[in-house]
C-alpha cells in the first residue's frame, strides 16, 4: 500500500476460528487496497486471570471493584504482540484493526492526510460512538471538511482501529509491564504514559454490534455494587479525585501547543 510518501502494514487481530469475521473484513480491506496481515489473537476463553503475569488484579479490584475479564486481558495481550513486532521490526507506524468493524466511505481519504501530517502524533484512534460525538474536545489538527484530530479530557473506550507510531508502541509497551486497565483506556492515560494520543472526529470506523463480543449491557459494562462496610467506595472516590485532577492538568498543559498546531500545521 502506498499513501503518498509513506507506506506501512495493517495488522488485523482475529481469533483463528472466527472465520466469518475474517472473510467479511477481508472483503472490506481488499476494496481499500490496504497491505494487511491477520494476527492470531490471544484466546482468553479458556484462560484464568492468573495466567496473565503483568496484570495487577489487586489494584484493579481496589480502584474498580472487579477484576478485568480474561477476554479483556486477552485483547490487551493481542495488541501487545503487535506493539512488540512494530518495535522489533523498527516499523515507523502501523494501522491496527480488530475484526468486528466497518469503515466510513471517507476513511482512506483522511487516513492518507493523517499519515502525511507534519505533526508528531503517536496514536490516532478512529472511534465512532455517540458519546464521543456529543463530547467537547480540543481541535489540534484541521483535516478539512469539518474533520479534526482532537484531544479529549475524558477517557474513551475503543481500540478497534488506530494508527500507532514506533515511539507510541514503545511507550505503551513500557506501561504494560504492570497494568490494571484495558488497552483502550491505557491509550487515553496520557498523564501517565505521555502519549501524544488523538482521536479523529467525526469517527471513521465503528464496531458492528452483531460481531462485537461485548455489546452494550454485557457484564464488562456493569457497575460494581457498593456494599456496606466495603473499602471499595472510599478507594474508588480517592482514585476518581486523583484521575480527574491528573487528566485535566495534562489537558490544560497541552492547551498552548495544541492551539499552535491547529494554527500552523499545514495539511
C-alpha positions, 0 to 999 in steps of 0.5 A, spaced: 500 500 500 502 506 498 499 513 501 503 518 498 510 518 501 509 513 506 507 506 506 506 501 512 502 494 514 495 493 517 495 488 522 488 485 523 487 481 530 482 475 529 481 469 533 483 463 528 476 460 528 472 466 527 472 465 520 466 469 518 469 475 521 475 474 517 472 473 510 467 479 511 473 484 513 477 481 508 472 483 503 472 490 506 480 491 506 481 488 499 476 494 496 481 499 500 487 496 497 490 496 504 497 491 505 494 487 511 496 481 515 491 477 520 494 476 527 492 470 531 489 473 537 490 471 544 484 466 546 482 468 553 476 463 553 479 458 556 484 462 560 484 464 568 486 471 570 492 468 573 495 466 567 496 473 565 503 475 569 503 483 568 496 484 570 495 487 577 488 484 579 489 487 586 489 494 584 484 493 579 479 490 584 481 496 589 480 502 584 474 498 580 471 493 584 472 487 579 477 484 576 478 485 568 475 479 564 480 474 561 477 476 554 479 483 556 486 481 558 486 477 552 485 483 547 490 487 551 495 481 550 493 481 542 495 488 541 501 487 545 504 482 540 503 487 535 506 493 539 512 488 540 513 486 532 512 494 530 518 495 535 522 489 533 521 490 526 523 498 527 516 499 523 515 507 523 507 506 524 502 501 523 494 501 522 491 496 527 484 493 526 480 488 530 475 484 526 468 486 528 468 493 524 466 497 518 469 503 515 466 510 513 466 511 505 471 517 507 476 513 511 482 512 506 481 519 504 483 522 511 487 516 513 492 518 507 492 526 510 493 523 517 499 519 515 502 525 511 501 530 517 507 534 519 505 533 526 508 528 531 502 524 533 503 517 536 496 514 536 490 516 532 484 512 534 478 512 529 472 511 534 465 512 532 460 512 538 455 517 540 458 519 546 464 521 543 460 525 538 456 529 543 463 530 547 467 537 547 474 536 545 480 540 543 481 541 535 489 540 534 489 538 527 484 541 521 483 535 516 478 539 512 471 538 511 469 539 518 474 533 520 479 534 526 484 530 530 482 532 537 484 531 544 479 529 549 479 530 557 475 524 558 477 517 557 474 513 551 473 506 550 475 503 543 481 500 540 478 497 534 482 501 529 488 506 530 494 508 527 500 507 532 507 510 531 514 506 533 515 511 539 507 510 541 508 502 541 514 503 545 511 507 550 505 503 551 509 497 551 513 500 557 506 501 561 504 494 560 509 491 564 504 492 570 497 494 568 490 494 571 486 497 565 484 495 558 488 497 552 483 502 550 483 506 556 491 505 557 491 509 550 487 515 553 492 515 560 496 520 557 498 523 564 501 517 565 504 514 559 505 521 555 502 519 549 501 524 544 494 520 543 488 523 538 482 521 536 479 523 529 472 526 529 467 525 526 469 517 527 471 513 521 470 506 523 465 503 528 464 496 531 458 492 528 454 490 534 452 483 531 460 481 531 462 485 537 463 480 543 461 485 548 455 489 546 452 494 550 449 491 557 454 485 557 457 484 564 464 488 562 459 494 562 456 493 569 457 497 575 460 494 581 455 494 587 457 498 593 456 494 599 456 496 606 462 496 610 466 495 603 473 499 602 471 499 595 467 506 595 472 510 599 478 507 594 474 508 588 472 516 590 480 517 592 482 514 585 476 518 581 479 525 585 486 523 583 484 521 575 480 527 574 485 532 577 491 528 573 487 528 566 485 535 566 492 538 568 495 534 562 489 537 558 490 544 560 498 543 559 497 541 552 492 547 551 498 552 548 501 547 543 495 544 541 492 551 539 499 552 535 498 546 531 491 547 529 494 554 527 500 552 523 500 545 521 499 545 514 495 539 511 
